């Protein structure tokens, strides 16, 4: 594949430490980004119960991501977007909250059974539909946050982390060539080190 070296199947999801890890995954051209995300989630999705969030900048981007990921057999997929009914939004948030509880209980007890419950849980969300912590909604507390589109502002990056990622989680930023400058700017303004993602995390 021209765009990147695919992550090896031995890719390990994050441990339950409190330190969040920030990585970037560079692709040569924008058209390779979707292919790379599908491959990445094809690996991550094999980990039972893993809660994952993909952040998008627009509804068109969200629709394209959902369409590309809908065929992955190991993932239970949902989306949060602006014209989603309030009841449906609540259902998506509640199911994902339960998924994070199941992930946290994993290893302590076997609390779920059945093929559907064993899938990784993925929510794709636009920036305008991130959980509203000030209105009483809980953080999604995902173990992995993928920024499909790299935010240009520190505030957007920080809000995605605050509303989507659990303590000890991993952030993976998809970066196309020209966005390296934006990445460095985010690092400097936020004081976060964003390292190139190794084959084995």
N, C-alpha and C positions, 0 to 999 in steps of 0.2 A: 504494500500500500504506500502511495507516495506521500500522504499527508503526515504520517507519524508512525512511530513504532507502537503497535497495539499493546495495552497493558497485559502482562502475563496473567494466566489464570490463577497464579499464586497471590494475586493482589489481595491484601488483607484489609478488611474494614477497620475503622478506628477502634482502639482500645477504650476502656471506660475511664481514662485519666481525665483530669479537669482541663488540660491544655488543649486549646483548639489549634489545629494545624491548617495553614493556608498554602495552597499550591496553585500553580498555573500549568495548563496543558496547551502547548502551542501547536497550531496547525498552519499549513502553508497558505491556504486559501479559504475564504468564507464557505465555499461549497463543501469543504471537507469537514466542517464543524459538526454537522448533523450526523454524518457517518461515524465520526469519532465518539460522539455522545452515545449513539446506539451501541457501539462496541464496548464502551466503558460500562454502560448499564447492563449489557449482556453478561459482563463479568460480575459486577456488583450484585445484580439481581439474583444470582445463584445462592446468595447468602440468605437463608430463611429469616423472615421477619424484619429485615433491615429497613428502617425508615429513611427515605431519601426525599429531598426537595430539589426541584429544578426551577430556578428563577428566570423569568423572561422579561424583556422590556416592553413588549407590546402583545396585543391579542393575536395578531397575525403570527408572531413568533411562537406563542403558546400553542396555537392550532397546529402549526407545522410540527412542533415537538411532539405533541400528543399523537398526531397521525403516524409519525415515524416510530414511536415507542409502543403503540397499541398492540403490536403483534408479538412483543417479547413475552414468552410463556411464563417467566418466573416472577412477573411483576403485576401487582394490582394497582391500576392507574386511575387517578382522579385529577380534576383540575379546578382551580379557583380563578374566576374571571368576573368582570364587572356586571354582566347581566345575569349572573347566576342567582336563582331565587334564594332568599334568605334561609328558607328551610333546608334547601339543598346544600348551601354553604355550611350550615350548622352540622349537617350529616357528614360532610367531607371532613370537617375539622374534628368531629367526635371520633370518626373511624380512625383518623390518623393518630389522634391522642391515644386511642386504645392500642394501636400498632406500636407506639413508643413504649407503652406500659408492657406489652408482650415482649418487646425487645429487651427491656430492662430486667424482666423476670426470667428471661432465657438463661438456662444454666443453673438457676436456682430451683426452678420447678418446670415441669413440662405442662404448661397451662392451656395450650391450644392443640387441637388435632384437626386433621383434614387438610386436603391439598390447598384450598383457597386461603386458609389461615396461615399456611406455611410460606406463602409468597412474600417477597419484599413488597413494601408499600411505598408508592411514589405519588407525590402531589406536585403538579406543575402549576406555578402561580405567576401572575403578573405583579409588577411593583405596586400598582394601585389596589391590589386585592390582598396584600400581605395582612396577616392578623393584626387587629387593632388592639394593642396591649392596653392603651388608655381607655378603651371601651369595655375592658374586662375579658377580652379573648386571650387565650393562653398562647404562648409561643408553640410553634410546631415541634420544636425539640428534635429535629432530625439528626441522625448520626452523620449523614453526608448531605452537604449543600453544593449543588452545581450551579454556578453562574453561567448560564448559556450565553448571555450577553454581558460582557464586563461593564459594570457601572462606571460612569465617568466622574461621579461625585462621591466623595468620602461618605457623605450623609446617607446616600442610597446603599452603599456597600455595608455600612454599619447597621442600617435598619434591617437589611436582609439577614445579617448574622444574628441580630438581637431577636428577630421575630421567627426565625426558621431553624436555628442551629442549637443543638444541645451542648452543654459543657463537655469538652473532650471530643467534639465532632471534627470533621474534616471539611474544608472548603476547597472546591476544585473550580478554578476560573478558566473558562475556555477563552483562549487568546489567539487572534489572528495577527500576523506579522506587525502591522502598523500600530497595534494596541499596546505594544511593549512600553511606549512612553506613558500611556495612561496607567498602566500597571505600576510603573515606577513612581508616578505621581501619587497614586493611592497609597503605596508603601510609605512614602515620605510624610503625607498628610495624616495618616492614621497611626503611624508607628508600628505597623504590622509587617513582619517579614513574609513575603510571598515567594516561596522557592519553586523551582522547576520540579514538577512531579516526577519522582523516580519510578522505575518500573515496578518495584516492590515498595509499598508504603508501610 
